[in-house]
Amino acid sequence: MNEQSLLELWNQKRMQIITAQVAPAFVLIAIFVLSAQGTFANATDGARYLAIGVAAVTGLLTIISQTAVIREAEALVRDLGKIENGSAITKTIAGSGNLIKLMGIVVVGSGLLIFALVVMSVLA
């Protein structure tokens, strides 16, 4: 692939990571609002477990899809690093391998933390 194709692919991967966060954000907003209103305090156990299950599945699918995109982005960064006489943006992106690895850790870690907070909020 040439430099332009790799940069276009980079933008696609970055957009995939961003858009993968939309659905879980809506789920978390709904759970947050219901929790803040005290809805779960009077809800049945089934409704509580359903909310936790929906949050878990949504979060897990998001983590899986984002992890796949992150792995692809890591390979893309390696390919960009092999381009001789690349543009400044190519060199900048090629140097972001450690940030991509950090993003992978943050995606998993924050997902687990938020899920723990959802469980506490729904069951409290």
Secondary structure, DSSP 4 states (H G I P E B T S, - for coil): --HHHHHHHHHHHHHHHHHTTHHHHHHHHHHHHHHHTTGGGSS-HHHHHHHHHHHHHHHHHHHHHHHHHHHHHHHHHHHHHT-TT--HHHHHHHTTHHHHHHHHHHHHHHHHHHHHHHHHHHH-
